[in-house]
Amino acid sequence: MQLKQYPAPHIRMSQTTRGVMADAIAALSFLYAMAFYYHGPRPLVLGLFSVSVCLLCDILCSVISKKRYNLRDFSAVVTGMILPLMMPASVEYHIVAVAGIFAIVVAKAPFGGVGHNVFNPAAAGFSFAAICFGDALFTYPSADLKLPLWKAAEFTLATSPAFILRLGGTPGYDVMSMLLGKYPGPMGATNILVLIACLIYLVSRGTVRWSMPVSFFATVAVLAFAFPRSAAGGLASVGFELATGLLLFGGIFLLGDPVTTPKRELSKVAFGITSGVMVMLFRHFGNMEEGITFALLLMNAAVWGFDMVGERIARWMRRKKLGTLEGEKIPKKA
């Protein structure tokens, strides 16, 4: 009999990496459909271009590291789809390419590829692009403006409600406009109803555990109510914080990444709460309009601590259940 050695974990589940990535691709496709409805074919071309860049980088990294490329690995496709959705529909192609190259070559491949990366590649790629091309990433076309395939940056004239909140103002958009995405912002993060539908789909499929996004959004809501940035204050501030910028999108597609988040349920809840606190600190004191990706990268680096504490608590609970805590012995059967 020939034995093969494989790395941990060794517990098998019915859910596969391919299935998780397929669910994410399906959910992201709805956001591209809405971006196509508002801005024409340019968002679709940006998405295809981004996916191509990420796939090419992923294949080249496998060749350089002398590893066989897994054709069933859709992680580069998911990263490539996420990146443009966090940007304005008028973003230039070279910015998308820079973000994709950094995401795969720097944030993913050096750590061993899919399943081993410490940092979320899409969050890392967007953060790098935001540092290099901040002005281009935080000015947006009008919500219903059809854009040409080339030289669309000429139409980036509007600022988003997230920028108004950063200045301490109150966005002048009604609830229905916010729900339907009829305001300037990242092309995949403005339609709140579609994002909520994506969250429900991913949770129902088991791709995203409900505990982490719920604890994350609840923490943001409590802090927004207690420390409002909007002059409206109270519940209005909660609604604006949750509906603007990349918060809802990031809480679904970045925070829910199973690779860069804790494994145990209690650790997931603690991770979601701490991430919410970190994001609000970036929103209150950060220099950029949107700091959720930077906050999540810091939280990715601390996942090992959440896993360690969660494992110790689980071990303590098992010992207590078996009656072995503090020197007690398990009663023997007669």
Number of C-alpha atoms within 10 A of each C-alpha: 3 3 5 5 5 7 5 6 6 7 5 7 6 5 11 11 16 13 15 19 20 18 20 26 18 14 20 20 17 16 23 21 15 19 26 19 14 20 21 19 17 20 29 20 15 24 21 15 20 30 24 18 21 27 23 16 20 24 18 16 20 17 12 8 12 9 11 9 13 9 7 10 16 20 24 28 22 24 27 31 28 29 26 33 23 22 27 23 35 29 27 18 16 11 20 24 23 17 27 35 22 21 29 30 19 15 21 24 20 14 14 14 18 17 13 13 18 22 24 25 32 28 27 24 26 27 22 19 22 22 11 14 14 14 10 18 24 24 24 24 27 21 20 15 13 19 22 14 16 12 12 16 18 11 17 20 11 15 17 21 24 25 19 16 23 19 13 15 15 19 19 10 12 10 13 11 15 19 17 14 26 17 26 25 30 29 27 29 24 31 25 21 14 20 22 15 13 23 24 16 17 22 17 12 14 13 22 23 19 19 18 26 27 16 20 26 21 17 20 25 23 16 18 23 19 14 15 22 23 22 13 15 16 17 15 16 24 24 15 25 27 19 22 27 26 25 25 25 27 20 23 25 23 23 28 23 19 16 16 24 27 25 16 15 15 19 23 25 21 18 27 28 20 18 28 26 18 20 23 22 15 18 21 19 10 14 10 16 23 22 23 29 25 20 21 26 21 14 23 21 14 16 20 16 14 21 20 14 14 20 16 12 14 14 12 14 13 13 15 13 11 13 14 14 14 8 7 11 10 12 9 5 4 3
